[in-house]
Amino acid sequence: MTRLHFTAADLADITFAPSPNALLETALSVRLPSGMGCSRPELQQWRRLVKGSLAKRAGVLLDVVPRQGRFIPDFLFQPDASDFSMGVELARRTPAEQLADDLGRLPLSAVSGSWRRELACGEAVAWQTLIDDLYGYFSSSLAPWWPLVRDTAVVDRGLRAETLLRGGVNALLATLGDRFRWEPPVLHIQTHVEYDVQLCGRGLLLIPSYFASGPLLAYRPRHSTVLVYPMYAGDRPATATDALGPLLGRTRAAVLATLRRPATTSELADQLAISRASASEHSTVLRNAGLISTSRMGSAVLHALTPLGLSLLAGDSAIG
């Protein structure tokens, strides 16, 4: 169990990152095909997309992201980066001592040992290999999925903001997820180590993650502590008897409720026992109404709720 100890100043300085951290999401996604954190249907779908070609896609990333445990090298997590390119650039500027410490915590292998030593020494060729593979992997494996990641983050952000507005900081911290327990002024986080972190008035930065299987913590002595938490995954889909039936029609309301978990058109048809043509028609109407968003993945499309759609399902009477 990890415990975050808040002061009054910390409670007044809780902030949210505007979007997921692209570099960290890249690192976290590399180990997802091994099965870690793969319980959500949309993550299982992504896993199937990359599983057979991970080694070719990821290259040397497999040598710096451990497949087991929860350790992610610090240089692959740059909380201040606003996008993927900035994250890579900040990683490239990692001080040699920190980089050597990060790499020294990784298990050695005959394949990776020599290359890692070159990277730890700041060899330009080793760094360029890593940078090339970072960009290649992001482009092939995450960029097509990134609109869904952003949309899911927007839904999560809207949910957290609404919770904060309706219930204050206590409600916000009490509803971060099933691995968190808020007992003021301490946030208990389910981890594999016993650790106490005094926030000391520097506040807390919350970063939502699509690919994280559990919470991650980054302590920064001169800055706010960073807590990465899995994005809101929603409840199990409702049935066609959803209360929105009189407003939207029973089948269309069922489609909207089912998309509490993102799904393809085929998956919608299977779950609701309707034709694919009908699922496509209903999703088009919902998308045109701004209630869902659609992202294309090859020959398939993936549908997800927008903040408006999530609020409508939650019965938010303030929508206008």
C-alpha positions as CSV (number, residue, x, y, z in Angstrom):
1,M,0.0,0.0,0.0
2,T,1.3,3.5,-0.9
3,R,-0.1,6.4,1.1
4,L,-0.2,10.0,-0.1
5,H,-0.3,12.4,2.8
6,F,-2.1,15.7,1.9
7,T,-1.8,19.1,3.7
8,A,-4.5,21.8,3.2
9,A,-2.2,23.4,0.6
10,D,-2.0,20.1,-1.3
11,L,-5.8,19.7,-1.4
12,A,-6.0,23.2,-2.8
13,D,-3.4,22.4,-5.5
14,I,-4.8,19.3,-7.3
15,T,-4.6,19.6,-11.0
16,F,-5.4,17.5,-14.1
17,A,-3.2,17.1,-17.1
18,P,-5.0,18.3,-20.2
19,S,-4.5,14.9,-22.0
20,P,-2.8,11.5,-21.6
21,N,1.0,11.5,-21.7
22,A,1.8,10.2,-25.1
23,L,5.3,9.0,-24.3
24,L,4.2,7.1,-21.2
25,E,1.2,5.6,-23.1
26,T,3.7,4.4,-25.7
27,A,5.8,2.6,-23.1
28,L,2.8,1.2,-21.3
29,S,1.3,-0.2,-24.4
30,V,4.4,-2.2,-25.3
31,R,3.8,-4.6,-22.5
32,L,0.0,-4.9,-23.0
33,P,0.3,-7.8,-25.6
34,S,1.8,-9.9,-22.8
35,G,-1.6,-9.8,-21.1
36,M,-1.0,-7.2,-18.4
37,G,-4.0,-4.9,-17.8
38,C,-5.9,-6.4,-20.7
39,S,-9.4,-6.9,-19.2
40,R,-11.2,-4.1,-21.0
41,P,-12.8,-5.1,-24.3
42,E,-11.3,-2.2,-26.3
43,L,-7.8,-3.0,-25.0
44,Q,-8.3,-6.7,-25.9
45,Q,-9.1,-5.4,-29.4
46,W,-6.0,-3.3,-29.6
47,R,-3.9,-6.3,-28.3
48,R,-5.2,-8.5,-31.1
49,L,-4.2,-5.8,-33.6
50,V,-0.5,-5.7,-32.5
51,K,0.2,-9.0,-30.8
52,G,1.6,-11.0,-33.7
53,S,3.8,-8.1,-34.9
54,L,4.9,-6.5,-31.7
55,A,8.6,-7.3,-32.1
56,K,8.7,-5.8,-35.5
57,R,6.7,-2.7,-34.5
58,A,8.5,-2.0,-31.2
59,G,12.1,-2.7,-32.0
60,V,14.5,-1.8,-29.2
61,L,11.6,-0.5,-27.1
62,L,11.3,-4.2,-26.0
63,D,14.8,-3.8,-24.4
64,V,13.9,-0.8,-22.2
65,V,10.3,-1.6,-21.2
66,P,10.1,-4.6,-18.8
67,R,7.4,-7.1,-19.7
68,Q,6.8,-8.0,-16.0
69,G,6.2,-5.8,-12.9
70,R,5.1,-2.2,-12.9
71,F,8.5,-0.4,-13.3
72,I,8.7,2.0,-16.2
73,P,12.1,3.8,-16.7
74,D,11.7,7.4,-15.5
75,F,13.2,8.8,-18.8
76,L,10.2,7.3,-20.7
77,F,7.8,9.4,-18.5
78,Q,8.0,13.1,-19.1
79,P,5.0,14.7,-17.2
80,D,5.7,18.2,-18.6
81,A,5.6,17.1,-22.2
82,S,2.6,18.4,-24.1
83,D,2.8,15.9,-26.9
84,F,4.8,12.9,-28.1
85,S,7.5,14.8,-29.9
86,M,8.2,16.9,-26.8
87,G,8.3,13.8,-24.7
88,V,10.9,12.2,-26.9
89,E,13.0,15.4,-26.9
90,L,12.8,15.7,-23.1
91,A,13.8,12.0,-22.8
92,R,16.8,12.6,-25.0
93,R,17.9,15.3,-22.5
94,T,17.8,13.0,-19.5
95,P,21.0,13.5,-17.4
96,A,23.5,10.7,-17.8
97,E,23.4,9.7,-14.1
98,Q,19.6,9.3,-14.1
99,L,19.6,7.4,-17.4
100,A,22.3,5.0,-16.1
101,D,20.2,4.4,-13.0
102,D,17.1,3.8,-15.0
103,L,18.7,1.3,-17.3
104,G,20.6,-0.3,-14.5
105,R,17.2,-1.4,-12.9
106,L,16.3,-3.4,-16.0
107,P,17.1,-7.1,-16.4
108,L,20.1,-7.8,-18.6
109,S,20.1,-10.1,-21.6
110,A,22.7,-11.1,-24.1
111,V,20.8,-9.2,-26.8
112,S,20.2,-5.9,-25.0
113,G,23.2,-5.6,-22.8
114,S,25.6,-4.0,-25.2
115,W,23.1,-1.7,-26.8
116,R,21.9,-0.5,-23.3
117,R,25.4,0.2,-22.2
118,E,25.9,2.4,-25.3
119,L,22.6,4.2,-24.6
120,A,23.6,4.7,-20.9
121,C,26.9,6.3,-22.1
122,G,24.9,8.7,-24.3
123,E,26.1,7.2,-27.6
124,A,24.4,9.1,-30.5
125,V,23.8,6.0,-32.6
126,A,22.1,4.2,-29.7
127,W,19.9,7.2,-29.0
128,Q,19.0,7.5,-32.6
129,T,18.0,3.8,-32.8
130,L,15.7,4.3,-29.8
131,I,14.2,7.5,-31.1
132,D,13.6,6.0,-34.6
133,D,11.8,3.0,-33.0
134,L,9.8,5.2,-30.7
135,Y,8.4,7.2,-33.6
136,G,8.0,4.1,-35.8
137,Y,6.0,2.2,-33.0
138,F,3.9,5.2,-32.2
139,S,3.1,5.8,-35.9
140,S,2.2,2.2,-36.6
141,S,0.5,1.2,-33.4
142,L,-0.8,4.2,-31.4
143,A,-1.5,7.0,-33.9
144,P,-4.5,5.1,-35.5
145,W,-5.9,4.5,-32.0
146,W,-5.1,7.9,-30.6
147,P,-8.4,9.6,-31.4
148,L,-10.1,7.0,-29.3
149,V,-7.6,7.6,-26.5
150,R,-8.3,11.3,-26.6
151,D,-12.0,10.8,-26.7
152,T,-11.9,8.5,-23.7
153,A,-9.7,11.0,-21.8
154,V,-12.3,13.8,-22.6
155,V,-15.0,11.6,-21.1
156,D,-12.9,10.9,-18.1
157,R,-12.0,14.5,-17.6
158,G,-15.7,15.5,-17.9
159,L,-16.6,12.9,-15.3
160,R,-13.9,14.1,-12.9
161,A,-14.9,17.7,-13.3
162,E,-18.5,17.0,-12.7
163,T,-17.6,15.0,-9.6
164,L,-15.5,17.9,-8.3
165,L,-18.3,20.4,-9.0
166,R,-20.9,18.3,-7.3
167,G,-19.0,16.8,-4.4
168,G,-15.8,18.8,-4.0
169,V,-12.2,17.4,-3.5
170,N,-13.3,14.7,-1.2
171,A,-15.7,13.2,-3.8
172,L,-13.0,13.5,-6.5
173,L,-10.4,11.6,-4.5
174,A,-12.9,9.0,-3.3
175,T,-13.9,8.1,-6.8
176,L,-10.5,7.7,-8.6
177,G,-10.9,4.0,-8.9
178,D,-11.1,0.6,-7.1
179,R,-7.4,0.7,-6.2
180,F,-7.8,4.0,-4.3
181,R,-9.2,4.6,-0.9
182,W,-9.6,8.2,0.4
183,E,-9.4,8.6,4.2
184,P,-8.8,12.3,4.7
185,P,-6.1,13.5,4.7
186,V,-4.5,10.3,3.3
187,L,-5.0,8.7,-0.1
188,H,-4.4,4.9,0.1
189,I,-3.2,3.4,-3.2
190,Q,-3.1,-0.4,-3.7
191,T,0.5,-1.2,-4.7
192,H,3.0,-4.0,-4.2
193,V,5.1,-1.9,-1.8
194,E,4.7,-0.1,1.5
195,Y,5.5,3.5,1.0
196,D,4.5,6.9,2.4
197,V,4.7,10.0,0.4
198,Q,4.5,13.4,2.0
199,L,3.2,15.9,-0.6
200,C,4.5,18.8,1.5
201,G,2.3,21.5,0.0
202,R,3.6,20.9,-3.6
203,G,0.3,19.5,-4.7
204,L,-0.7,16.6,-6.9
205,L,-0.9,16.3,-10.7
206,L,-3.3,13.7,-12.0
207,I,-2.7,12.2,-15.4
208,P,-5.3,9.8,-16.9
209,S,-4.0,6.7,-18.7
210,Y,-5.6,4.5,-21.3
211,F,-3.0,1.7,-21.2
212,A,-2.1,1.6,-17.5
213,S,-3.3,-1.5,-15.7
214,G,-3.0,0.3,-12.3
215,P,-1.8,3.5,-10.6
216,L,1.7,4.8,-11.2
217,L,3.4,7.4,-9.0
218,A,6.2,9.8,-9.8
219,Y,7.7,11.8,-6.9
220,R,9.4,15.0,-7.9
221,P,11.2,16.7,-5.0
222,R,10.8,20.3,-6.4
223,H,7.5,19.9,-8.2
224,S,4.0,18.4,-7.6
225,T,3.9,14.6,-7.2
226,V,2.4,12.9,-10.3
227,L,-0.3,10.2,-10.0
228,V,-1.2,8.3,-13.1
229,Y,-4.5,6.5,-12.9
230,P,-6.5,4.3,-15.3
231,M,-9.2,6.2,-17.2
232,Y,-12.8,5.7,-16.3
233,A,-14.0,2.5,-18.0
234,G,-17.7,2.8,-17.4
235,D,-20.2,0.3,-16.1
236,R,-21.6,-2.8,-17.8
237,P,-23.8,-1.9,-20.7
238,A,-27.5,-1.2,-19.9
239,T,-30.3,-3.0,-21.7
240,A,-32.9,-1.7,-24.2
241,T,-35.1,-0.8,-21.2
242,D,-32.8,2.1,-20.5
243,A,-34.8,5.2,-19.4
244,L,-33.7,7.0,-22.5
245,G,-35.9,4.8,-24.6
246,P,-38.8,7.2,-24.8
247,L,-36.5,10.0,-25.9
248,L,-34.2,8.2,-28.4
249,G,-36.1,5.0,-29.2
250,R,-35.4,1.7,-27.4
251,T,-32.9,0.3,-29.8
252,R,-31.0,3.6,-30.2
253,A,-31.0,4.1,-26.4
254,A,-29.6,0.5,-26.1
255,V,-26.8,1.3,-28.6
256,L,-25.9,4.4,-26.6
257,A,-25.9,2.5,-23.3
258,T,-23.8,-0.3,-24.8
259,L,-21.2,2.3,-25.8
260,R,-20.3,2.8,-22.1
261,R,-17.6,0.5,-23.4
262,P,-16.3,1.4,-26.8
263,A,-17.3,-1.1,-29.5
264,T,-17.1,-1.7,-33.2
265,T,-20.2,-1.8,-35.4
266,S,-20.0,-5.6,-35.5
267,E,-19.7,-5.8,-31.7
268,L,-22.7,-3.6,-31.3
269,A,-24.7,-5.8,-33.6
270,D,-23.7,-8.9,-31.8
271,Q,-24.4,-7.5,-28.3
272,L,-27.8,-6.2,-29.2
273,A,-28.8,-9.0,-31.6
274,I,-29.5,-6.5,-34.4
275,S,-28.1,-6.4,-38.0
276,R,-24.9,-4.6,-38.8
277,A,-26.8,-2.3,-41.1
278,S,-29.1,-1.4,-38.2
279,A,-26.1,-0.9,-35.8
280,S,-24.4,1.3,-38.4
281,E,-27.6,3.4,-39.0
282,H,-28.2,4.0,-35.2
283,S,-24.5,4.9,-34.6
284,T,-24.6,7.4,-37.5
285,V,-27.7,9.1,-35.9
286,L,-26.0,9.2,-32.5
287,R,-22.8,10.5,-34.0
288,N,-24.6,13.3,-35.8
289,A,-26.2,14.2,-32.6
290,G,-22.8,14.6,-30.9
291,L,-23.5,11.7,-28.5
292,I,-20.8,9.3,-29.8
293,S,-17.5,9.6,-31.7
294,T,-16.2,7.2,-34.3
295,S,-12.6,6.3,-35.1
296,R,-11.5,4.1,-38.0
297,M,-9.1,1.2,-37.5
298,G,-8.3,-0.4,-40.8
299,S,-11.5,-1.8,-42.2
300,A,-13.3,-1.5,-38.8
301,V,-14.7,1.5,-37.0
302,L,-14.7,2.0,-33.2
303,H,-17.5,3.9,-31.5
304,A,-17.2,5.6,-28.1
305,L,-19.3,8.0,-26.0
306,T,-18.6,11.7,-26.1
307,P,-18.9,13.8,-22.8
308,L,-22.4,14.7,-23.9
309,G,-23.4,11.1,-24.4
310,L,-22.0,10.1,-21.0
311,S,-23.8,13.0,-19.3
312,L,-27.0,12.0,-21.0
313,L,-26.7,8.4,-19.7
314,A,-25.9,9.8,-16.3
315,G,-29.2,11.7,-16.3
316,D,-27.5,15.1,-16.2
317,S,-30.4,17.6,-16.4
318,A,-28.0,20.5,-16.9
319,I,-27.3,19.6,-20.5
320,G,-28.5,22.3,-22.9
